[in-house]
Amino acid sequence: MPEVVVRKKITCVEEIFHEGGRITETPLRRAAAISVIKNPYAGSYVANIAGFMDDLKPLGLEMAKDLVSALGGDAKLVQGYGKGAIVGSAGELEHGALWHVPGGYAMREILGGAKAIVASTKKVGGPGTRLDVPITHVNASYVRSHFDAMEVGVNDAPRADEILLALVMTTGPRVHARVGGLKASEIKGEDGLR
Amino acid sequence: MKAKIRKLATFVEETRTEMDREISPPTRKAAAVAVIENPCASKYVEDLSELMAIGEELGELLTARAVAALGIPGPSAESYGKAAAVGENGELEHAAAILHPKLGTPVRRVLGKGAALIPSSKKRGGLGVVLDIPLGHKDAAFVRSHFDGMEVRLNDAPRANEIMVAVAVTDSGRPLPRVGGLTKDQIKGEDGLR
């Protein structure tokens, strides 16, 4: 099985106090953990790639832990999450899909069994490509106040033979959320949806 | 607090391999960014002392955050830099007022030292504008291994009436420095240059 070679890691934290409305008492925090790794399948079509998902599990757990500590160290504070990948030009979109399992399950494990599917996106792109990582509530995908996104990107990545992997977590709803829908206080928590 | 802060962000970048060579220990850079309201937007203001005071306040806040993000004591920082981007209703001189008269003193207080000029850049721009923060060794500007830069960008800043202010700090130089010049073990540290 191919080794996971990390070229660089980036952590970004945003703390949002207001967006034109009242200054919040508890600012919304969003954090992204990014790893730029070598794409072991770059340059040619490889039929059997699924084994790399297992290889990525330790990195997924490391990134999920990094996010919790970047947000203050308490997993209970995390209310939203998402994930994404950008595959360098010598790779294939399907290589980005290798991140679904190790990225998603790592966050659920670290957060103690979050129920909702982890929203995700992926693309092929060159260095500096930006990715809008979608974010939803960790226990109920329909919670409208927590629909959000965080833009991530690294000026020198991904190179052609690299993959940029991202995990994102947030500590609350949009800073001035007021468009109705299912509220976090109304979550039943049975199916991960409502 | 003089500045009206909409959001704060921190970025940490850690390089572990470069051209297939392991970087041990990894090189690390951190940037802290504040997005603030520009009190002088949309009009010509002769006296920019309000912005200078904001610069002093942000020098302390952003440097402390960058150092904390690296998890090092201030005096262990090796290089630094600063930059600002003014939204479209502001003036380049507003960035100068924040960056130059008063921001440096608290930066040096947090880092314990800093005989060298803090390299800087500034621009006016719209949302998502890229700031390339120049980096130089904090005690001796001629240390060639530490000439570097760090890119930061926030997709939603600066708005027309905002200013984005950044301070970057590192615990290292470039990953594989090999173009000669003054090395950090040769620093005399008297004049801030060598």
Boltz contact constraints between the chains, C-beta under 6 A:
constraints:
  - contact:
      token1: [A, 6]
      token2: [B, 16]
      max_distance: 6.0
  - contact:
      token1: [A, 7]
      token2: [B, 17]
      max_distance: 6.0
  - contact:
      token1: [A, 8]
      token2: [B, 15]
      max_distance: 6.0
  - contact:
      token1: [A, 9]
      token2: [B, 14]
      max_distance: 6.0
  - contact:
      token1: [A, 10]
      token2: [B, 13]
      max_distance: 6.0
  - contact:
      token1: [A, 11]
      token2: [B, 12]
      max_distance: 6.0
  - contact:
      token1: [A, 12]
      token2: [B, 11]
      max_distance: 6.0
  - contact:
      token1: [A, 13]
      token2: [B, 10]
      max_distance: 6.0
  - contact:
      token1: [A, 14]
      token2: [B, 7]
      max_distance: 6.0
  - contact:
      token1: [A, 14]
      token2: [B, 9]
      max_distance: 6.0
  - contact:
      token1: [A, 15]
      token2: [B, 8]
      max_distance: 6.0
  - contact:
      token1: [A, 16]
      token2: [B, 7]
      max_distance: 6.0
  - contact:
      token1: [A, 17]
      token2: [B, 5]
      max_distance: 6.0
  - contact:
      token1: [A, 17]
      token2: [B, 6]
      max_distance: 6.0
  - contact:
      token1: [A, 18]
      token2: [B, 6]
      max_distance: 6.0
  - contact:
      token1: [A, 151]
      token2: [B, 155]
      max_distance: 6.0
  - contact:
      token1: [A, 155]
      token2: [B, 151]
      max_distance: 6.0
